[in-house]
């Protein structure tokens, strides 16, 4: 994929306005519980510092809805970022570009929460100009915000030359290699609770894949559409026709659909509930399908072993609860094993997917794991991403 990269920009003596994502999770006491997004921004910030640029950082945090909310101030990020950089970080509460005048090359300033401004989410023209006043170039380094045409992630690029930061470029390179120009055969695992949230995704993928594995609660809808009794399972019965249409489209485009051939059922939706493995036509009226069975796992592993590229979005079962995490964990560990042997490229993304891979302790073994839930999903759906389009214009 061709886009403007930070390495091609003239940086010495310039001020870079950098869109990062510091929307990090915190506990009840305000402590950061996962600093991954801060760590992801470090390569770009350090690159800019090494090249002699000043750095002004933009990020949102929470949903203050265009009003100042001190509980959602970004000031709490400053100590963590400074420690990670091993360099002081300034904090600017006010939108005063004069702050740049007192900065030296290599200095870092974090601006207050972009969503304190009413015009942020509406891409207000005046606000985009205000952000642009802080710098000479714009660096988009938050793929997780690329699916929203906000002032700080898209609008500012109308006034400054825009480049992809190092984290953004890495994300784009890996996702493009998996979906736009994959090494075939290419397969995807798509799971999750509901078909309704992933119709666009499924319709796009069946035109681009060799094999599509459908799991999780959404598989129940497809099984129901095929005439199987799914008992008390989560199932969107009103989407029967849509499920059949997706299956028909897959057949037309020569995309093999892999659905469960056996399932793990239980009468209670809770951890360690009494469960059993059964065939598709042996689910009792009071039972819920909560995971794929061992024969299904074996079928998925066979497809995985025959593939060269894997895209993963969504768990195969109720992975948050044992023993219904088995199929997800087994498939994740097998994919990681293939990755370490360099026989498959495995790219995964989405909040539940990241959590499931973390449970399996394989995040570092996958080729690439995206933390950008919405943007990753919309990319897979084939939708344009405003925060990417500004880099290719």
Rosetta blueprint (number, residue, H / E / L):
1 X L
2 X L
3 X L
4 X L
5 X E
6 X H
7 X H
8 X H
9 X L
10 X L
11 X L
12 X L
13 X L
14 X L
15 X E
16 X E
17 X E
18 X E
19 X E
20 X L
21 X L
22 X L
23 X L
24 X L
25 X L
26 X E
27 X L
28 X L
29 X L
30 X L
31 X L
32 X E
33 X L
34 X L
35 X L
36 X H
37 X H
38 X H
39 X H
40 X H
41 X H
42 X H
43 X H
44 X H
45 X H
46 X H
47 X H
48 X H
49 X H
50 X H
51 X L
52 X L
53 X L
54 X E
55 X E
56 X E
57 X E
58 X E
59 X L
60 X L
61 X L
62 X L
63 X L
64 X L
65 X L
66 X L
67 X L
68 X L
69 X L
70 X H
71 X H
72 X H
73 X L
74 X H
75 X H
76 X H
77 X H
78 X H
79 X H
80 X H
81 X H
82 X H
83 X H
84 X H
85 X H
86 X L
87 X L
88 X L
89 X L
90 X E
91 X E
92 X E
93 X L
94 X L
95 X L
96 X L
97 X H
98 X H
99 X H
100 X H
101 X H
102 X H
103 X L
104 X L
105 X L
106 X L
107 X L
108 X E
109 X E
110 X E
111 X E
112 X L
113 X L
114 X H
115 X H
116 X H
117 X L
118 X L
119 X L
120 X L
121 X L
122 X L
123 X L
124 X L
125 X H
126 X H
127 X H
128 X H
129 X H
130 X H
131 X H
132 X H
133 X L
134 X L
135 X L
136 X L
137 X E
138 X E
139 X E
140 X E
141 X L
142 X L
143 X H
144 X H
145 X H
146 X L
147 X L
148 X L
149 X L
150 X L
151 X L
152 X L
153 X L
154 X L
155 X H
156 X H
157 X H
158 X H
159 X L
160 X L
161 X E
162 X E
163 X E
164 X E
165 X L
166 X H
167 X H
168 X H
169 X H
170 X H
171 X H
172 X H
173 X H
174 X H
175 X H
176 X H
177 X H
178 X H
179 X H
180 X H
181 X L
182 X L
183 X L
184 X L
185 X L
186 X E
187 X E
188 X E
189 X E
190 X E
191 X L
192 X L
193 X L
194 X L
195 X H
196 X H
197 X H
198 X L
199 X H
200 X H
201 X H
202 X H
203 X H
204 X H
205 X H
206 X L
207 X L
208 X L
209 X L
210 X L
211 X E
212 X E
213 X E
214 X E
215 X L
216 X L
217 X H
218 X H
219 X H
220 X H
221 X H
222 X H
223 X H
224 X H
225 X H
226 X L
227 X L
228 X L
229 X L
230 X L
231 X L
232 X L
233 X L
234 X L
235 X L
236 X L
237 X H
238 X H
239 X H
240 X H
241 X H
242 X H
243 X H
244 X H
245 X H
246 X H
247 X H
248 X H
249 X H
250 X H
251 X H
252 X H
253 X L
254 X L
255 X L
256 X E
257 X E
258 X E
259 X L
260 X L
261 X L
262 X E
263 X E
264 X E
265 X E
266 X E
267 X L
268 X L
269 X L
270 X L
271 X L
272 X L
273 X L
274 X L
275 X E
276 X E
277 X E
278 X E
279 X E
280 X L
281 X L
282 X L
283 X L
284 X L
285 X L
286 X L
287 X L
288 X E
289 X E
290 X E
291 X E
292 X E
293 X L
294 X H
295 X H
296 X H
297 X H
298 X H
299 X H
300 X H
301 X H
302 X H
303 X H
304 X H
305 X H
306 X H
307 X L
308 X L
309 X E
310 X E
311 X E
312 X E
313 X E
314 X L
315 X L
316 X L
317 X L
318 X L
319 X L
320 X L
321 X L
322 X L
323 X L
324 X L
325 X L
326 X H
327 X H
328 X H
329 X H
330 X H
331 X H
332 X H
333 X H
334 X H
335 X H
336 X H
337 X H
338 X H
339 X H
340 X H
341 X L
342 X L
343 X L
344 X L
345 X E
346 X E
347 X E
348 X E
349 X E
350 X L
351 X H
352 X H
353 X H
354 X H
355 X H
356 X H
357 X H
358 X H
359 X H
360 X L
361 X L
362 X L
363 X H
364 X H
365 X H
366 X L
367 X L
368 X E
369 X E
370 X E
371 X L
372 X L
373 X H
374 X H
375 X H
376 X H
377 X H
378 X H
379 X H
380 X H
381 X L
382 X L
383 X L
384 X L
385 X L
386 X H
387 X H
388 X H
389 X H
390 X H
391 X H
392 X H
393 X L
